[in-house]
């Protein structure tokens, strides 16, 4: 079964499908032990690969190469990829979508922001005229063969949000995402507007949207939940704590509990699973 079909079937199953944001191969290796779906976060990739904020610095060949590495290590995981605005140009967006599908991506998220773009939970977002975005989206939809396409709007005006959600739901996009929804009532209104089209909700620590469990999201009729940055922010916090402690201890490494701590043995074992997983499961036929 193709990767897009597998993700589409998973989304159609009962409950809310979680996709956990990863930002490099190591975070993906940890996440793979807990979830069978990953979200290739633009926020996380811009931070880890470039050391820059998520405002449009990502070069599409870098993202395609990252997805190729992910698919090689995780043959059976769902991989939903953030392609921002399609890297500005509709022709480029179509080329990237074709490349990602050949690399084994399960799906992509295409937004309607204009440049300079922003994280979906940041202030100052601007959106393209709706017809301009719909033209780009339709080109992408004609390009994909099996890939799941998530149509995303970053509109902030209530009336504009609802109109865009309604128009996006009328396309052949597989899933609709309104990013930065501020409350549960907003989710309910969007759910009603998009009708039977699958709905995606994006959660990010410190963002504008409420913190909701998968059970709560299921009750609200949300089909997919992406968690953009739990790995990135946890790593940041842990590194800050570890380095502060190293400095406090005059450079002496802390003692390691072999049964619970992470040292060279545990880290190597984690990475060896990627080799074993690839040999055991093998690449999936596209």
C-alpha angles and dihedrals in degrees: 000000000000121000095244092050091049092053092043090053091047091052091050092054120094118281134027116303112224120214114187121214116242127185105187141005094273095053088046090052090056095042092050090066091060108031136030094214130064133191114211096218120210089206092054096042094050089049098046102035100038106014088233136120122263098264103117107295097122115113111213096227089060091053093047091050091050092052090049090055091047093051091048091055097037108037096170104036123106110248117197110183128206108222094174109211092345088270091296102284122082093219090052090048091055092047091050092048091052091047094048092049090053089048090055104259115161096210148338137227115222118190133201098225122130122219135303081051126197139203107279091246096048129097123251099047118160126193133212120248104279096241091052091053092045090054091054092045093050091051090052091047091053090049099051119082105188103346118125110240120204113199109210131192124195095189114143103190110092096226092045091049092055095044093049093045089052093048093046091050089056092061128079091260110132098219137018125221125188103188124213097023105178104205147010093259088058090055090051092051092049091047089056094047096051093050114196096350113117113259128215126203123199120211123190128169110257091011130131097261126086120258105251133175123235089251091054091048091050090053088052091053096252112153102190134027121194120197103201105189117012092118095044096048093043090052091049092051094045093048092050090052095045095049093045089053092047090053092046090051092053091249097310111140115235120254113267127226102215091205097054112009129086115243136139094297096050092043093050091047090053092052094044088062089067090060092045093046092053093049093043099045100025126199115310118241111248 
